[in-house]
Amino acid sequence: MENKQPSVMDLLIETHAGLERQGPGSPEMTRKALGFLDHLDQISHAADLGCGSGGQTMVLAQHLTGAIIGLDLFPDFIHALNENAQKQNMEKQVKGVVGSMDELPFEKETFGLIWSEGAIDNIGFEKGLTHWHGFLQKNGYVVVSCPSWLTKERPAVIEKFWSDAGSGLDSIEHNVEVLQKCGYQFIASFTLPETCWTDNYFIPREAALKGLLKKYPGNKTVEAFVAENRDEVEQYVKYKQYYGYVFYIGKKI
Ligand SMILES: C[S@@+](CC[C@H](N)C(=O)[O-])C[C@H]1O[C@@H](n2cnc3c(N)ncnc32)[C@H](O)[C@@H]1O
């Protein structure tokens, strides 16, 4: 197993599966977003889409009484979530399933809340909000975070980075308009602080990257993968005033 030539996807999963989260965020910001929702106790079913290993799913579970389904493309992440739920004796409330956010394997109008941190941009903000609308009950909430432009100035290097990653950035104003166009009342939006990127994501990820370099000495694919991840950090440090992760909260009309 150790001698197998890892693909970039293998490395992405190996780096992230052991982390508490797979993108910028924090328990405090998950709680802040939850604070905009009324009647949490009346939500009988919630979904956390693109949940990764479920750092935020477990925070949701501390504040909701209903069932929570975490969904992610990658079995390793779902395995980590289910293991974590079991360790915390929450396996009756929290269940992870493998699936894709753009083809949800659920009945229509199942959920009082659809949550998604740092994941909707993988399928597109508008496409995700449109598809998920049908799975929410009337007056159900959608809460998503995604990278967004914070200024009118848009450095080309950042534009390229995110479009190469498969997700173009849009401004907060644009995303709010899209949310409304997709059939939601706009409730709130707010930008995540820098520590959500640094302390909660880049620093733990760097430790995992160092582990990869040790495990695969001299492997060019691994070295290129690590360099690319480190470039992302450098870009963030240099250009963080222009873009950030933003939470968007809407209510199905
Ligand atoms: C940046 S990570 C965020 C993970 C987690 N929500 C967090 O904030 O720590 C994006 C997640 O979306 C998942 N993902 C990407 N495309 C997906 C899809 N089409 N369906 C389901 N999950 C997907 C990835 O596997 C990854 O776990």
The ligand as an ORCA input file, in Angstrom:
! r2SCAN-3c Opt
* xyz 0 1
  C     -13.727     22.357      1.256
  S     -14.381     20.793      1.724
  C     -15.450     21.262      3.093
  C     -15.748     20.109      4.015
  C     -16.487     20.496      5.282
  N     -17.831     20.938      5.019
  C     -15.740     21.574      6.037
  O     -16.153     22.752      5.971
  O     -14.744     21.240      6.687
  C     -15.521     20.426      0.434
  C     -16.204     19.076      0.598
  O     -17.140     18.895     -0.464
  C     -17.082     17.551     -0.898
  N     -17.616     17.485     -2.257
  C     -17.098     18.003     -3.392
  N     -17.930     17.779     -4.428
  C     -18.983     17.091     -3.932
  C     -20.180     16.569     -4.507
  N     -20.443     16.717     -5.809
  N     -21.050     15.928     -3.705
  C     -20.791     15.766     -2.375
  N     -19.673     16.243     -1.776
  C     -18.781     16.892     -2.543
  C     -15.603     17.192     -0.776
  O     -15.410     15.814     -0.739
  C     -15.245     17.901      0.516
  O     -15.458     17.069      1.623
*
